[in-house]
Amino acid sequence: MEFIDVIKERYSVRGYLDKEVEKEKLEYVLNAATIAPTGVNAQAFKVYVIDTKKYKEELSKIYAAKWFTEAPYALCVVAQRDKAWTRPWDGKNIADIDATIVMDHMILAAWDVGLGTCYIGAFKKYEAHKFLDLDENEEPVLFTPLGYGNAEPRDTPRKELDEFVVYKD
């Protein structure tokens, strides 16, 4: 699939088939995380691969939508704040930015091999922190289910370029 087709056709999947994901496809998606750019290449993140059948109850406490646990896996990208780059001039730690880039790479790679995903940022952070047994320097940033989609895309109108692009001459 051409890259432009990946980004044009991909949508947030909110329903999944009860079908296992092949190991090769899972590894393809996870390998996309390794090539995601991060600040000073610190790679200050972890990716949790969670078996939804085994942890359905725990995952439902983190995000209650039924379709979240229909896919065979849930992925979570966790930022490691103490290992991430911090801008020295204003103190901005970019761990959350790095983690978001990592998730984006994995989500696009998933679509490329026929798998569905859905960015989930509206999860219960403290439930996720407890479930994943994270330390104080680790923060769950995003979740996604990962599996074969069984839902149609929603209508998601997009802004025109002139609504958000600013040319500074």
Order of alpha helices (4+ residues) and beta strands (2+ residues): alpha-alpha-beta-alpha-beta-alpha-alpha-beta
